């Protein structure tokens, strides 16, 4: 092979520098402008598994066809002289523990006498060792496990449901059995320090493989409180915030958490031989522990299992803490709302009124449903129902403001539309008032006359004596607190024996259902015949889904008619209002003539 300018450049290098290049552990090569090898140091020859002299005059592709050498990058360096770094991969002829190897190289253009004569490249292998590969595979597996857990744990805001999901997931992937135990709430009597120094936790969930389920059920039921003796696994885990592995199980392990020695005997009887307890820590606070158990032929727990369990416990703990915080707020809001709704005003004795309130299930935020009744000095009774927009304690507090506002303004306004207009104006004067729907009714039972106005609320229904239901069309205006006003009055005359039913949207609305379909489902109900208001409301609630997606507030009112007098049955019929509707046979409403 004839000498090339690249060969001349190499031979002109000082001997000490050539010795450095020959001795460096980095692979070094000199390539000509056709990307043929002109020099290879011993390190690169060893990487490639080919003697250095057999490289000379051959290109990378000719010598090592299973390597992606990125020749496009090398030619770009020859073309513009800008150094580049590139990562290549593939297989060489050298024996290696992995199928694919990786190298990182830096390439510089060589010039002599003002012309390009080739490249010099310096290469380092970056292939992970077998141990490193195993660590990477374990890390990927843990990430995949966490990704799966994110879709399986914490699907609701219910604490015990989340604990059950965590225990079941752990049994599916890491253990033969799992127990989730939570520290009591700070204000619970179970949180008080015990004289013997034991830590009391509530067993929130227990899951096990089928072959262990029946025997481990003897550990106790979900919801039981368990006292863990000082120095046993659970107190140590809570104190240190670190996982505790017990392989094999001993009397000093989980068995000591039992009130007597039966726990240890039970573990041995079921073949449980290894335990792993990890803390549930959220926002720097311990909220409980998770204990994983293995039995039979399953291997004992090791530090890698502890890392995986800790990752899952940490994520679950955040979800559990969020659920507990929500549960506390939910309970406070429910208590507040029930207190506000417990004592509505009393109507006049000529109308029987009943109320019901059912809070949403624990997986849904409490709303701002409200109702109120006011007996006016002129003998009429005002009753109303509404729903403050939003959820939580703030919505529950605002409903009390609207109740108080209605009690005061009903005494000042003669009709339902004017009542809503005044309430809207008052709510707008206070800038932080949340908007609220409202359906207001002025009742004159002796005449069977009811005056309505709606601030964005669902229409009322009328229940006939035979239990059939009809919608009563009432034109809705804007919600209170918007400042838009515009509430249309309407007046209805009800024949004897009819009951007026008011409700909030939690009774009918469904997330996947059009509101017209929801209202049609309501009118299809058949309620008890000739039932009083309280019995009717109980029947309505019995048909409602439980737990409900939203709060349900109900108000039913039945006029108590006097004996017929000179004006005929039901009293005078001539009405003076913008709109008068009368219920006709067949459930149809018609303008009064």
Protein Blocks (a to p, Z undefined) as FASTA:
>chain_A
ZZdfklmmmmmpcfklmmmmmmpmbdcddddfkopafbdcfklmmmnopafklmgopafk
lmmmmbcehlmlmmmmmmnopacddddedddfbdcfbfbdcdddddddddeehiafbdcd
ddddfbdcfklmmmmmmmmmmmmmmmmmmmmgopaccfklmmmmmmmmmmmmmpmbdcdd
ddddfkbmklpccfklpacdddfbdcddfklmmmmmmnopehiacdddehiaklmmmmno
pacddddddfklmmlmpmblklmmmmmmnopabdcdddddeehiafbdcddddehjbccd
dfklmmmmmmmmmmmmmmmmmmmmmmmmmmmmmmmmmmmmmmccdddfkbccdddddddd
fkbccdfbdcdddddfkopacddddddededjklmmmmmmmmmmmmmmmmmpcbfklmmm
mmmmmmmmpmkbccdddddddddfknopacdddehiacdddddfkopacdddddddddeh
klngopacddddddehiacddddfklmgcfkbcfklmmmmmmmpccdehiafklmmmmmm
mmpccddfbdcdddddddddddddfkoghiafbdcdfbdcdddehhiacddZZ
